[in-house]
Amino acid sequence: MRAACLTVMLLGCGGGVPLAETRMELSTADLGGQSIGSVMVLVLGGAHASCDAALAPPTPLDDADLQVIEHALFTIDGTAKHLSIPAGEELVFYAEAFASSDGSGARLGRGCAEAKLSAGESAGVPITLTSDGGDR
């Protein structure tokens, strides 16, 4: 297993909503020597949000029951990345890896994790990216 060079700091400030901070640690299981150039991150919520629901369709954006709380495309450049996320909610952290730095082309792999983060707490959310053989 090889670790991807991406740490996403999910945090926030202000707005009256309790916010959380986490490190999203991505690792690769079976992507072989494929070089990851970018990672798309979706933070999903909703009554039916789960990794099973997020991974069932080719993309979780195809599931109307999943609410996108936050999203971003990150390049693999060694710098910390930041997103604001709400604390105290069950959330799904979904990631897709691409060889290109702009998220174009075929998807190399994807992964998912579920977590509930407390306000003011700092915790890691590990996601293993696996090749699913599919493109988006």
CORTAPE-V307584 format. One record per residue. RES is the residue in three letters. D_FIRST is the distance of its C-alpha to the first C-alpha in Angstrom with 1 decimal. Layout:
<<RES & D_FIRST> <RES & D_FIRST>>
This chain:
<<MET & 0.0> <ARG & 3.8> <ALA & 6.7> <ALA & 9.7> <CYS & 12.9> <LEU & 14.9> <THR & 16.6> <VAL & 19.3> <MET & 22.2> <LEU & 24.1> <LEU & 27.5> <GLY & 31.1> <CYS & 34.7> <GLY & 38.2> <GLY & 39.4> <GLY & 40.4> <VAL & 37.3> <PRO & 35.2> <LEU & 31.9> <ALA & 28.6> <GLU & 25.9> <THR & 22.2> <ARG & 19.0> <MET & 16.6> <GLU & 13.1> <LEU & 10.8> <SER & 7.0> <THR & 5.8> <ALA & 5.1> <ASP & 7.4> <LEU & 9.0> <GLY & 8.8> <GLY & 10.8> <GLN & 12.5> <SER & 13.6> <ILE & 14.1> <GLY & 17.7> <SER & 18.4> <VAL & 17.6> <MET & 20.4> <VAL & 20.6> <LEU & 23.1> <VAL & 24.4> <LEU & 26.3> <GLY & 29.0> <GLY & 32.0> <ALA & 33.3> <HIS & 30.9> <ALA & 27.7> <SER & 24.6> <CYS & 21.2> <ASP & 22.8> <ALA & 25.5> <ALA & 23.2> <LEU & 21.0> <ALA & 24.1> <PRO & 25.6> <PRO & 24.1> <THR & 24.3> <PRO & 25.4> <LEU & 28.2> <ASP & 29.8> <ASP & 30.4> <ALA & 33.6> <ASP & 32.9> <LEU & 30.0> <GLN & 31.2> <VAL & 29.4> <ILE & 29.7> <GLU & 28.0> <HIS & 26.1> <ALA & 24.9> <LEU & 23.2> <PHE & 21.3> <THR & 20.6> <ILE & 17.8> <ASP & 20.2> <GLY & 19.1> <THR & 22.0> <ALA & 22.1> <LYS & 22.9> <HIS & 25.4> <LEU & 26.5> <SER & 29.2> <ILE & 28.5> <PRO & 30.9> <ALA & 30.6> <GLY & 31.6> <GLU & 30.5> <GLU & 27.9> <LEU & 25.6> <VAL & 22.8> <PHE & 20.2> <TYR & 19.1> <ALA & 17.1> <GLU & 17.0> <ALA & 15.4> <PHE & 17.6> <ALA & 17.8> <SER & 21.2> <SER & 22.1> <ASP & 24.6> <GLY & 22.8> <SER & 24.7> <GLY & 23.8> <ALA & 21.5> <ARG & 18.7> <LEU & 15.2> <GLY & 13.8> <ARG & 14.7> <GLY & 14.1> <CYS & 16.5> <ALA & 17.4> <GLU & 20.9> <ALA & 22.6> <LYS & 26.1> <LEU & 26.5> <SER & 29.7> <ALA & 31.8> <GLY & 31.4> <GLU & 28.3> <SER & 25.1> <ALA & 21.9> <GLY & 18.2> <VAL & 17.0> <PRO & 13.2> <ILE & 12.3> <THR & 9.2> <LEU & 10.1> <THR & 10.4> <SER & 12.6> <ASP & 16.0> <GLY & 17.8> <GLY & 20.5> <ASP & 22.1> <ARG & 23.9>>
